[in-house]
Structure formats: structure tokens, C-alpha cells
């Protein structure tokens, strides 16, 4: 497919198209307060590492988008990364905005999303490769990503480590999104056990999921990677999503 893939620094005229990109996440995923309050602000601050793919014949409609931000972490990303993944990357980015510090050598991806009707055509690999090239040109030595395995929700009672042991005969993950990262050279760098936290009153969870949330304990929610914990006494349910840190060495 003939696509134009560019950063918003190179094509600022596409910023509105980038911002209006449709999401296909389950409703509860939109209620992580860290992301809800800060994601768009952080993206606006980094047009140089926000990229968009469009069909040149239909420039008003994005086909895919991806974004990354500077990420400060004192350790070696090849050895370990923090248990707070997605949310920690956003909060680190906010810290950079409020109290600027010297840019480090690592960036973290926050999103690579393909419009649903264009999935299954290899665009995930193209966008991941384009993001790698973009941050390499910006001078970063590593790109990391708190990856949300896109088939983990089919095995919600498995721990993430158990899920990571699901391998094909060729040694690659059975999970398509993890496998995409592995195929372009990324290596496993740990589990972000508390990558995103969503805590809300039971009424909200009932509205988001259509489930009763009428008993204490774990609740299997469609598209959640692990069970949501229901607490009737305190009228709250909490979802702490684990992700998988993948490390792309760029130079």
C-alpha cells in the first residue's frame, strides 16, 4: 500500500488528522486518569516523534499513527525497566515538561495504532520500523515500549510470565504484537506489572462493561489482560494492567 508516513514536525498540517484518529479500545481503557489527563498534552509537546500514515489520495483520513516521548530511567534498559510502564512513561514526560532536564538517550513508545479495517496488512511492522527510524534520527540510542500483548486478554487468569512462555516452534511469541517487536530486533526487558491503573466506583464499571460487579473478588472483563478486583465494601473496582517491556537497541 502506497502510504505517506511523516512526523508532525515535518507535516504540521496533519496535526488535526492525527488528533482525530479513531480508537478501538474497550471503554474502561479510556479511564486511566494519568493518560486521560496528560496523554494529549504530552503528544502535543513532541511532534518530532509523533508520526502519521495517510493515503496520499485521501489525506484527510489517517490510516495509522504512532508516538514516542523521551523517557528517563537510570538503569540499563537491556537489563531492567520499571514496574510502572505506560503511566510512568507519561509521568516522566510530564516531569520533563514542568522542570526541563537534559534529554537522555532513551525514548519510549506510547502508541502504535492501525485503523481496524487496515489491520492484517503488515502496517504494524511498517509503523514500528518508521518509529524506530524517527527516534534514531533524533539521536536516541534506545527505544523501549510497554507493550500490551494483543492476545493476552484471551488468557486473563494466566500471569504475564506464564503468557510469555507461550512460544512458537521458531522461538517467537505466539502473541502477534510481541512477535512483531521481536522480528524487528527487540528483546524482552521485563514486565511492567503496574503499567496502568484504573480504579473507579462499581457503577462506572457496570456502565463500561455491562457486568454486574455484585461479588467481591476477581471479575473477568472482556479485553482486560487480568481480572478486575471488585470491592463491594468500598464500592470500587480496580484494574492494574501488566505490560511487557520490549527494548529496541538503535545504535
C-alpha angles and dihedrals in degrees: 000000000000106000137170108224115185142150120250089244089061093039109027088162088073095058093101091050089050092051094049095053110137118244125213099193120131111264097254091060090069092064104070097122095212092057095036092056103034114022099086092043091052093048091051089055093056111047089147091070099033110095133187134195120211137169104248088221091056105032095164093068123066118217097189141354138193136182141188135182136198110276125198116207122153096213132078107271090213089064107033145348130192126281090235101074122163096016092045092053090053093047091048089052091050090051089055090052097048098040108019116218133180111287114253130215098261134078128186127216114230102179143010109174132173123200104255097241091055097051120115094041100098094262093128090063092045093051093045090050091047091051091049090051092047096053091042090057088050089060103257119145097200138030116199128184134195092220122206103211104228097216100040089096087070088065103039097158094054118094115242090249090055090050091051089059089066099104135165121235089263090060095251122124119269086225109095097215095047088046091053090056092046093051093058091050106271120146131208111263103176143290121289094214093183101033095143132007125202116182120170143147116283091247089063094049090049090053094045096047109020088233122131100233088200102141134059117252138037121353122196106226121189111258094008111126094219133012121287113237114234120205111186095180092060096031093234139116122200131201119191107186122207120212133184121247113224121187124210112193105208104185 
